């Protein structure tokens, strides 16, 4: 009788069989996913878009309107293949669709459906408004329809010639606010010591980790810039609806009383106050749109969605002069980062890519960021300066927000354009390093040892910050703030003291920033592109291209796909167990706060941050 292998051999063989089975399962899943994507592309590629006369273009933005999609194209393709709703709509696609539809005689009207829209920033509001103003010159009517319209949805709807609301619908305009979660008391309960070093009386980004409420300085500054954004919203909506601003303000501020008078009928109140033009149901909407345009074979109206109508982008390799647009959106961090996050390496690579392209004569950097790593911000700024020194003009176009680190990188440009409703400024620097000595001691874990110098082991998170390191960090942060002030003074041709007056970490709107000389012009991306072309002496004969990441091949695709899948599998259950009793929106807010801290300290050293945590309200 054959003897059985010993226990070690059996354990090894069992382990190896398990690894083999796991490897085969992973690659089988990847193969099936790729196969599904290929089949989907073949099926979709075989259908040629046919648009008949009297067709209605349906704009139905989904999720949040963004400058650049977050995550990889593969992730979006997987979402689409699995039938999952997309949570983002790229703004430039909406603008391109409107420009194409204005010239297409087959498109006779536009329907804006806002029900799937979750929000957009204040800067995006104005640029979309200007695109629809241009579209109206074609003489084609625009109808907006929705059920329960929130503030951002109603703004989008107000851009139409007529607003139709569902009979059971409602409109809720609440104004802008800035409320944050404050963690000081909770951190005290678990023994976390927060070591914070900051510059400027108004640099409040990390206040929640040291306080349990908003400081008076932050309250004053926040209300100031929010009031400016709110006035911008009111002015545009009132103008679009042809009503005095005072009427809209009165309705918003006394809404409970007006709703009580209307006996709780939101729709009738909206109709009476001129917020909407008609109350219609979905069947009535379809019938009316068919009558104004043309019916289809399904009992509805002849229509094409904006994602289907959008013409494919122009190929990357183009002859002739170009103005290249580089999108810098999201948290500014070190290293290589996916779209939706600004990485010092990945964003710098795009800048160098534009520098190498002889067809690119000027560059517009579209910044939509509240900041992040000060070190990463400086790397990107220097790349922009190098691009300028190479003879290519650089213009920065600020989106919804370009503050702190987002403002820092803008100092590498020849010219800075801001939207009147851009959130900008926040010139200041923060140092942040939490330690957990007390937290660990509460569960019986203590740290002790020796070092050859007072600084040896000082960066350990399981020890309290010693005085030598505290002094070093305090000196370093103040020096970094002086460097920031000096950069702004140099690039904006101001004295350091003049910059200090409007710095201190204070946040401004784009219109306010122009008054203080922090930006050059007010306008959107189109105006910034035109200005870049003018500086480069291109006249009107140039193309606009977007600099996208260079392809890295099939292996990178598989690596990205596998890494993202493992990350989700590893993190989401933990987050779910931790926050399963909280509403989704609150979970997201806390997760975003934690991400800032994680990015600031993941290297094991104190995080030197230029961040405002002041993203424009949606």
C-alpha positions in Angstrom: 0.0 0.0 0.0 1.4 3.4 -1.1 2.3 5.7 1.7 0.5 9.1 1.8 2.7 12.2 1.4 3.6 14.0 4.6 1.5 16.8 5.9 3.8 19.6 4.5 3.6 18.1 1.0 -0.2 17.7 1.2 -0.5 21.4 2.4 1.7 22.6 -0.4 -0.2 20.6 -3.1 -3.5 21.8 -1.8 -2.3 25.4 -1.8 -0.9 25.0 -5.4 -4.2 23.6 -6.6 -6.0 26.5 -5.0 -3.8 29.0 -6.7 -4.2 27.3 -10.1 -8.0 27.2 -9.7 -8.0 30.9 -8.7 -5.8 31.9 -11.7 -7.9 30.0 -14.1 -11.1 31.5 -12.7 -9.7 35.1 -12.9 -8.5 34.7 -16.5 -11.8 33.0 -17.5 -13.7 36.0 -16.1 -11.4 38.4 -17.9 -11.8 36.5 -21.1 -15.6 36.6 -20.9 -15.6 40.3 -20.1 -13.4 41.1 -23.1 -15.4 38.8 -25.3 -18.6 40.6 -24.3 -17.1 44.0 -25.0 -15.9 42.9 -28.4 -19.3 41.4 -29.3 -21.0 44.6 -28.1 -18.6 46.8 -30.2 -19.3 44.6 -33.3 -23.0 44.8 -32.8 -23.0 48.5 -32.2 -20.5 49.1 -35.0 -22.8 47.5 -37.5 -25.7 49.9 -36.9 -25.4 53.0 -39.0 -27.1 56.1 -37.5 -29.9 57.3 -39.7 -31.6 60.6 -38.8 -34.8 61.5 -40.6 -36.2 65.0 -41.0 -38.2 66.6 -38.1 -36.2 64.7 -35.5 -36.0 65.9 -31.9 -32.6 66.0 -30.2 -33.0 64.8 -26.6 -30.5 66.1 -24.1 -30.5 63.7 -21.1 -27.4 64.3 -19.0 -26.8 61.6 -16.5 -25.1 61.9 -13.1 -22.8 64.8 -12.6 -21.5 67.1 -15.4 -17.7 66.9 -15.4 -14.8 68.2 -17.4 -13.2 64.7 -17.7 -14.5 61.2 -17.0 -13.1 59.7 -13.9 -11.6 56.2 -14.2 -10.5 54.4 -17.3 -12.3 54.0 -20.6 -12.4 50.2 -19.9 -14.3 50.8 -16.6 -16.9 52.9 -18.5 -17.2 50.2 -21.2 -17.7 47.6 -18.5 -20.4 49.6 -16.9 -22.2 50.1 -20.2 -21.8 46.4 -21.1 -23.3 45.3 -17.7 -26.2 47.8 -18.1 -25.1 49.9 -15.2 -26.2 53.6 -15.4 -23.3 56.1 -16.0 -22.8 58.6 -13.3 -21.1 61.3 -15.3 -21.7 63.4 -18.4 -18.8 65.1 -20.1 -19.6 68.8 -20.5 -17.7 69.2 -23.8 -19.8 66.5 -25.3 -23.0 68.4 -24.5 -21.5 71.6 -26.0 -20.4 69.8 -29.1 -23.8 68.2 -29.6 -25.5 71.6 -29.4 -23.2 73.1 -32.0 -23.7 70.2 -34.3 -27.5 70.2 -33.9 -27.7 73.9 -34.6 -26.2 73.2 -38.1 -28.2 70.1 -38.8 -31.5 70.8 -40.7 -32.8 67.3 -39.7 -32.9 68.5 -36.0 -35.9 70.7 -35.6 -36.2 71.0 -31.8 -34.5 70.1 -28.6 -36.0 68.4 -25.5 -34.0 68.7 -22.3 -34.8 65.9 -19.9 -33.3 66.7 -16.5 -34.6 63.7 -14.4 -31.3 61.8 -14.5 -29.1 64.9 -13.8 -27.5 64.9 -10.3 -25.7 68.2 -10.4 -23.1 70.5 -12.0 -20.7 73.1 -10.8 -21.3 76.8 -10.9 -18.8 77.3 -13.7 -20.4 74.6 -15.8 -23.8 76.4 -15.4 -22.6 79.5 -17.2 -20.8 77.7 -20.0 -23.8 75.5 -20.8 -26.0 78.6 -20.6 -23.8 80.3 -23.2 -23.9 77.3 -25.5 -27.7 77.2 -25.5 -27.8 81.0 -26.1 -25.7 80.3 -29.3 -28.0 77.4 -30.2 -31.1 79.6 -30.0 -29.7 81.7 -32.9 -30.7 78.7 -35.1 -34.3 79.5 -34.3 -35.0 75.9 -33.1 -37.2 75.7 -30.0 -36.0 74.2 -26.8 -38.3 72.4 -24.3 -37.3 71.3 -20.8 -39.1 68.6 -18.9 -38.7 67.1 -15.5 -40.4 65.6 -12.4 -38.9 66.6 -9.1 -36.3 69.3 -10.0 -33.6 70.2 -7.6 -31.6 73.4 -7.9 -29.1 72.3 -10.5 -31.8 70.5 -12.6 -33.9 73.7 -12.6 -31.0 75.8 -13.7 -30.5 73.5 -16.7 -34.2 73.6 -17.4 -34.3 77.4 -17.2 -32.1 77.5 -20.3 -35.0 76.3 -22.4 -37.7 78.4 -24.1 -40.3 76.5 -22.2 -40.3 74.5 -19.0 -42.8 71.7 -18.6 -43.2 70.1 -15.2 -45.0 66.8 -14.4 -48.4 67.2 -12.8 -47.0 65.5 -9.6 -43.6 67.2 -9.9 -42.0 69.8 -7.8 -39.2 72.4 -7.9 -37.0 72.9 -4.9 -34.5 75.8 -4.9 -32.6 76.0 -1.6 -29.6 78.2 -2.1 -26.0 77.4 -1.6 -24.4 76.2 1.6 -21.2 74.8 3.0 -21.7 72.3 5.8 -18.9 69.9 6.8 -18.4 67.0 9.2 -16.2 67.9 12.2 -14.2 65.0 13.7 -12.4 66.5 16.7 -14.6 65.0 19.4 -14.7 61.6 17.7 -10.9 61.6 17.3 -10.5 62.4 21.0 -12.6 59.4 21.9 -10.3 57.1 20.0 -7.1 58.9 21.0 -5.9 60.3 17.7 -3.7 63.3 18.0 -4.0 65.7 15.0 -0.8 67.7 14.3 -1.9 70.6 12.0 0.3 73.4 10.7 -1.4 76.0 8.6 -0.9 79.5 7.2 -3.4 82.3 6.9 -6.4 83.2 9.0 -8.8 81.8 6.5 -7.0 78.6 5.6 -9.7 76.3 7.0 -9.4 73.1 4.9 -8.4 70.9 7.8 -10.4 72.6 10.5 -12.7 69.6 10.8 -9.8 67.5 12.3 -9.1 70.1 15.0 -12.5 71.6 15.8 -16.1 70.5 16.4 -17.6 73.5 14.7 -16.8 76.1 12.0 -14.5 78.9 13.0 -15.8 82.5 12.7 -13.1 83.3 10.0 -14.3 80.4 7.9 -17.9 81.3 8.4 -17.3 84.9 7.2 -15.2 83.9 4.2 -17.6 81.0 3.1 -20.7 83.2 3.3 -18.9 85.9 1.2 -18.0 83.7 -1.7 -21.3 81.6 -1.5 -23.3 84.9 -1.7 -21.4 85.8 -4.9 -22.2 82.4 -6.4 -25.8 82.5 -5.3 -26.3 86.0 -6.9 -24.9 84.6 -10.1 -27.4 81.7 -10.0 -30.3 84.1 -9.3 -29.3 86.5 -12.1 -29.0 83.9 -14.8 -32.2 82.0 -13.8 -34.3 85.2 -13.5 -33.0 86.4 -16.9 -33.7 83.1 -18.5 -37.3 83.1 -17.1 -37.9 86.8 -17.8 -38.7 87.7 -14.2 -37.3 90.2 -11.8 -34.6 88.7 -9.5 -36.6 90.0 -6.5 -39.5 87.8 -7.4 -37.3 84.7 -7.4 -35.6 85.7 -4.1 -39.0 86.3 -2.5 -40.2 82.9 -3.6 -37.2 81.0 -2.3 -37.0 82.8 1.0 -40.8 82.5 1.7 -41.3 79.1 0.0 -43.0 77.4 3.0 -45.7 80.1 3.3 -46.3 80.1 -0.5 -46.6 76.3 -0.5 -49.1 76.4 2.4 -51.2 78.9 0.4 -51.1 76.5 -2.6 -52.3 73.7 -0.2 -49.2 71.7 -0.8 -49.6 71.6 -4.6 -46.0 72.1 -5.8 -46.9 72.1 -9.5 -49.6 74.7 -9.3 -47.3 76.9 -7.2 -44.5 76.6 -9.8 -47.0 77.4 -12.5 -48.5 80.4 -10.7 -45.1 81.9 -9.8 -43.8 81.6 -13.4 -41.2 78.9 -12.7 -42.7 76.7 -15.3 -44.9 77.2 -18.4 -47.1 74.0 -18.4 -47.9 71.0 -16.3 -47.9 67.8 -18.5 -47.6 64.1 -17.9 -45.2 61.8 -19.8 -47.9 60.7 -22.3 -48.9 64.3 -22.9 -45.2 65.2 -23.4 -44.8 62.5 -26.0 -48.0 63.6 -27.9 -47.0 67.2 -27.9 -43.5 66.6 -29.0 -44.8 64.4 -31.9 -47.2 67.1 -32.9 -44.5 69.7 -33.0 -41.9 67.4 -34.6 -43.0 64.1 -36.1 -44.3 60.8 -34.6 -42.3 57.6 -34.7 -43.5 54.0 -35.1 -43.7 53.4 -31.4 -46.4 55.8 -30.5 -43.9 58.4 -29.4 -42.0 61.1 -31.3 -39.1 60.9 -33.7 -36.0 61.5 -31.6 -32.3 60.9 -31.2 -30.4 61.0 -27.9 -27.4 63.3 -27.5 -24.9 60.4 -27.0 -26.1 58.8 -30.2 -26.1 62.0 -32.2 -22.7 63.1 -31.1 -20.3 62.7 -34.0 -17.1 60.7 -33.2 -14.1 62.8 -32.2 -11.6 63.9 -34.7 -8.6 61.6 -35.0 -5.7 62.5 -32.8 -3.2 62.9 -35.7 -4.1 66.0 -37.6 -2.2 68.3 -39.9 -2.2 72.0 -39.4 -2.0 74.3 -36.4 -3.7 73.2 -33.2 -4.6 74.6 -29.8 -4.3 71.6 -27.4 -6.5 71.4 -24.3 -5.3 69.5 -21.3 -7.9 68.8 -18.6 -6.7 68.8 -15.0 -9.6 67.8 -12.8 -9.8 66.4 -9.3 -7.5 66.0 -6.4 -3.8 66.9 -7.0 -1.6 64.0 -6.0 1.9 62.7 -6.6 2.7 60.1 -9.3 0.6 58.6 -12.0 -3.1 58.9 -11.6 -6.2 57.9 -13.7 -8.5 60.4 -15.3 -10.5 62.4 -12.8 -7.4 62.8 -10.6 -4.5 65.1 -11.2 -1.2 63.3 -10.9 2.2 65.1 -10.9 3.5 62.5 -13.4 0.4 61.8 -15.5 -0.5 65.4 -15.9 3.1 66.4 -16.6 3.3 63.7 -19.2 0.4 65.3 -21.0 2.1 68.7 -21.0 5.3 67.1 -22.4 3.2 65.3 -25.0 1.9 68.7 -26.2 5.4 70.1 -26.1 6.7 67.4 -28.5 3.8 67.8 -31.0 5.0 70.3 -33.6 1.4 70.9 -34.7 0.5 72.2 -31.2 1.1 75.9 -31.2 -0.6 76.8 -27.9 -1.9 75.0 -24.9 -5.0 75.6 -22.7 -4.9 74.0 -19.3 -8.5 73.5 -18.0 -8.2 73.4 -14.2 -11.1 72.1 -12.1 -9.6 71.3 -8.8 -9.6 72.4 -5.2 -6.0 71.5 -4.8 -4.1 68.8 -3.1 -0.4 68.1 -2.7 1.7 71.3 -2.8 4.7 69.3 -4.1 2.7 67.8 -7.0 1.3 71.3 -7.7 4.8 72.7 -8.0 5.9 69.9 -10.3 3.0 70.7 -12.7 3.6 74.4 -12.6 7.2 74.0 -13.5 6.2 71.8 -16.5 3.9 74.6 -17.7 6.8 77.1 -17.3 9.0 74.8 -19.3 6.4 74.6 -22.0 6.2 78.4 -22.1 10.0 78.7 -22.3 9.9 76.3 -25.3 7.9 79.0 -27.1 4.3 77.7 -26.8 1.8 80.0 -25.1 -0.1 78.6 -22.1 -3.5 79.8 -21.0 -5.3 78.5 -17.9 -9.0 78.2 -18.0 -10.6 77.8 -14.6 -13.7 75.7 -14.4 -16.0 75.3 -11.3 -13.1 75.5 -8.9 -9.4 76.3 -9.2 -8.3 77.1 -5.7 -5.2 76.5 -3.5 -3.2 73.9 -5.4 -5.5 74.5 -8.4 -4.5 78.2 -8.3 -0.9 77.3 -7.7 -0.5 75.4 -11.0 -2.3 78.3 -12.8 0.7 80.4 -12.0 2.6 78.6 -14.8 0.5 80.2 -17.5 0.9 83.3 -19.7 -2.8 84.2 -19.0 -5.5 83.1 -16.6 -9.2 83.1 -17.4 -11.9 82.4 -14.8 -15.6 82.0 -15.0 -17.4 84.6 -12.9 -18.7 81.8 -10.8 -15.4 79.9 -10.4 -14.3 79.3 -6.9 -10.6 80.3 -6.7 -8.0 81.8 -4.4 -7.4 80.0 -1.1 -3.7 80.9 -1.3 -2.2 79.0 1.7 -0.4 75.9 2.7 -1.3 73.2 5.3 0.9 70.5 7.0 -1.0 67.5 8.4 0.2 64.5 10.3 -2.0 62.4 12.6 -0.4 60.2 15.3 -2.0 57.2 17.1 0.1 56.6 20.2 -2.9 57.1 22.5 -5.1 55.0 20.3 -2.8 52.1 20.4 -2.1 52.4 24.1 -5.9 52.0 24.8 -5.7 48.4 23.4 -2.4 47.6 25.1 0.1 48.4 22.3 3.0 50.6 23.3 6.0 52.0 21.3 9.5 52.3 22.8 13.1 52.2 21.5 16.2 54.2 20.9 17.5 56.5 18.1 20.8 58.0 17.2 19.5 61.6 16.9 16.4 63.5 18.3 14.8 63.1 14.8 15.4 59.4 14.5 11.9 57.7 14.4 10.2 61.0 14.7 8.0 60.3 11.6 6.4 57.2 13.1 2.6 57.5 13.4 2.6 55.4 16.6 4.5 58.1 18.5 3.5 61.6 19.4 5.2 64.4 17.4 8.3 65.6 19.2 9.1 69.3 19.6 12.1 69.2 17.2 10.0 67.9 14.3 7.1 70.2 15.3 9.5 73.2 15.0 10.8 71.9 11.7 7.3 71.5 10.2 6.1 74.8 11.4 9.2 76.6 9.8 8.8 74.6 6.6 5.0 75.4 6.2 5.6 79.1 6.8 8.4 79.0 4.2 6.2 77.2 1.7 3.5 79.9 2.2 6.0 82.6 1.6 7.1 80.8 -1.6 3.4 80.6 -2.7 2.9 84.3 -2.1 6.1 85.1 -4.0 5.0 82.9 -6.9 1.7 84.7 -7.1 3.4 88.1 -6.7 5.9 87.3 -9.5 3.3 85.9 -12.0 0.6 88.5 -11.2 3.0 91.4 -11.1 2.0 92.4 -7.6 3.9 93.0 -4.4 4.1 90.3 -1.9 2.2 92.4 0.6 -0.6 93.1 -1.9 -0.9 89.3 -2.4 -0.9 88.7 1.3 -3.9 91.0 1.7 -6.1 88.8 -0.5 -4.4 85.5 0.4 -4.6 84.1 4.0 -6.3 81.1 2.6 -9.4 83.1 1.7 -11.7 81.8 -1.1 -13.1 84.2 -3.8 -15.4 83.9 -6.8 -13.9 84.5 -10.2 -15.5 87.9 -10.4 -14.1 88.8 -7.0 -10.6 87.5 -8.0 -10.6 89.7 -11.1 -11.1 92.8 -8.9 -8.0 91.8 -6.8 -5.9 91.1 -9.9 -5.7 87.3 -9.2 -6.9 86.5 -12.7 -6.6 88.3 -16.1 -10.0 87.8 -17.7 -13.5 86.5 -17.1 -14.8 83.9 -19.6 -15.2 80.2 -20.3 -13.1 77.6 -22.1 -14.0 78.9 -25.6 -12.7 82.4 -24.8 -9.5 81.0 -23.3 -8.9 78.9 -26.4 -9.5 82.0 -28.6 -7.0 83.9 -26.5 -4.4 81.2 -26.7 -4.7 81.2 -30.5 -4.4 84.9 -30.6 -1.2 84.9 -28.5 0.2 82.2 -30.8 -0.7 84.3 -33.8 -2.9 81.6 -35.4 -5.8 83.7 -36.6 -9.0 81.7 -37.2 -7.4 78.8 -39.0 -6.6 76.3 -36.3 -8.0 73.1 -34.7 -8.8 72.4 -31.1 -7.6 69.0 -29.8 -7.7 67.4 -26.4 -4.5 65.7 -25.1 -5.4 62.2 -23.9 -3.1 59.7 -22.2 -0.9 57.9 -24.6 -1.8 54.2 -25.0 0.3 51.7 -23.1 -0.8 48.5 -24.7 -2.8 45.3 -23.8 -0.7 44.5 -20.7 -1.5 47.8 -19.1 -5.2 47.2 -19.9 -5.2 43.9 -18.1 -3.2 45.4 -15.2 -5.6 48.3 -14.7 -8.6 46.1 -15.0 -7.3 43.6 -12.5 -6.1 46.2 -10.0 -9.4 48.1 -10.0 -11.4 45.0 -9.6 -9.2 43.9 -6.6 -9.4 47.3 -5.1 -13.2 47.3 -5.2 -13.4 43.8 -3.9 -11.0 44.6 -1.0 -12.4 48.0 0.1 -16.1 48.2 -0.6 -17.2 45.5 1.9 -15.2 47.2 4.7 -16.7 50.6 3.8 -20.1 49.1 3.7 -19.8 47.5 7.1 -18.4 50.7 8.6 -21.0 53.1 7.2 -24.0 50.8 6.4 -26.3 52.8 8.8 -25.5 56.2 7.1 -27.2 57.7 4.0 -25.2 57.3 0.7 -24.6 61.1 0.4 -23.1 61.3 4.0 -21.0 58.2 3.4 -19.6 59.9 0.3 -18.8 63.1 2.2 -16.9 61.2 4.9 -15.1 59.0 2.4 -13.9 62.1 0.5 -12.6 63.7 3.7 -10.8 60.4 4.5 -9.3 60.3 1.0 -7.8 63.8 1.5 -6.1 62.6 4.7 -5.0 59.3 3.1 -3.4 61.1 0.2 -1.7 63.6 2.5 -0.1 60.9 4.7 0.1 57.7 2.7 3.9 58.2 2.1 4.5 58.0 5.9 5.6 61.6 6.0 3.6 64.7 7.0 1.3 65.8 4.2 2.1 69.3 2.8 -1.2 70.3 1.2 -2.4 73.2 -0.8 -6.1 72.3 -0.7 -9.2 74.4 0.1 -11.9 71.7 0.4 -14.2 74.4 -1.1 -15.5 72.7 -4.3 -18.2 74.6 -6.0 -21.7 73.6 -4.9 -23.6 71.3 -7.2 
